């Protein structure tokens, strides 16, 4: 958990990747809104307990629901590629590193 949260009402360290409005995100800054949901987690994604709906994300970030949907699809594809790549690696290393038990 970020240490800044213990002192402030909400996190204003936009260099932190856990910040809801992290400076590395490609957001339209003039459309960003501080919603009740953002205040509830105090801008720290570490505090998200239940997944947000696309509507809640679009309200906070000022994006369209379509942009959120496309982003989720891209993230899922990246994750699936990573799992496939890591899955192939782990199979080859497990066959090499097997111990013979007699």
C-alpha positions in Angstrom: 0.0 0.0 0.0 1.3 3.5 -0.8 2.6 5.4 2.2 1.1 8.7 0.9 -2.4 7.5 1.7 -1.8 7.6 5.5 -1.3 11.3 5.3 -3.6 12.7 2.6 -7.3 12.6 1.8 -6.3 11.0 -1.5 -3.1 10.2 -3.3 -1.7 13.1 -5.4 1.5 11.3 -6.4 0.8 10.9 -10.1 4.2 9.3 -10.7 3.0 6.3 -8.8 1.7 3.5 -11.1 -0.9 2.7 -8.5 -2.5 6.1 -8.8 -5.8 6.0 -10.6 -4.6 9.0 -12.7 -1.0 7.8 -13.2 0.9 10.2 -15.5 2.0 7.4 -17.8 -1.7 6.6 -18.7 -2.9 8.0 -22.0 -5.8 10.0 -20.6 -7.5 13.2 -21.8 -6.7 15.1 -18.6 -9.3 17.8 -19.2 -12.1 15.1 -19.1 -10.9 13.5 -15.8 -13.5 13.7 -13.0 -13.0 13.0 -9.3 -15.9 10.6 -8.8 -17.2 9.2 -5.5 -15.7 5.9 -6.6 -12.3 7.5 -7.0 -12.6 9.2 -3.6 -13.6 5.9 -2.1 -10.3 4.3 -3.1 -8.5 7.6 -2.5 -7.0 7.4 -6.0 -5.0 4.3 -5.2 -5.7 1.2 -7.3 -4.3 -0.9 -4.5 -7.5 -0.2 -2.6 -9.9 -1.6 -5.2 -11.6 -4.6 -3.7 -14.3 -5.2 -6.3 -13.8 -4.8 -10.1 -15.2 -1.5 -11.5 -17.8 -1.6 -14.2 -17.0 0.0 -17.6 -19.4 2.8 -16.7 -17.5 3.6 -13.5 -14.1 3.6 -15.3 -15.4 5.8 -18.1 -16.9 8.3 -15.6 -13.6 8.5 -13.7 -11.3 8.7 -16.7 -13.5 10.6 -19.0 -13.4 7.9 -21.7 -16.2 6.4 -23.7 -17.5 3.0 -22.9 -16.3 1.8 -26.3 -12.8 2.9 -25.5 -12.9 1.0 -22.3 -14.2 -2.1 -24.1 -11.4 -1.9 -26.7 -8.8 -1.4 -23.9 -10.1 -4.4 -22.0 -9.9 -6.6 -25.2 -6.4 -5.5 -25.9 -5.3 -6.2 -22.3 -6.9 -9.7 -22.4 -5.1 -10.5 -25.7 -1.8 -9.4 -24.2 -2.4 -11.5 -21.1 -3.4 -14.5 -23.2 -0.2 -14.1 -25.3 1.9 -13.9 -22.1 0.3 -17.0 -20.6 0.9 -19.0 -23.9 4.5 -17.9 -24.0 5.2 -18.6 -20.3 3.3 -21.9 -20.6 5.6 -23.1 -23.4 8.7 -22.1 -21.4 7.6 -23.8 -18.2 6.9 -27.1 -20.1 10.4 -27.2 -21.7 12.2 -26.3 -18.4 10.2 -28.8 -16.4 11.2 -31.6 -18.7 14.8 -30.6 -18.5 14.9 -30.2 -14.7 13.1 -33.4 -13.8 14.7 -35.5 -11.1 14.8 -39.2 -11.4 13.4 -40.8 -8.3 14.4 -44.5 -7.9 
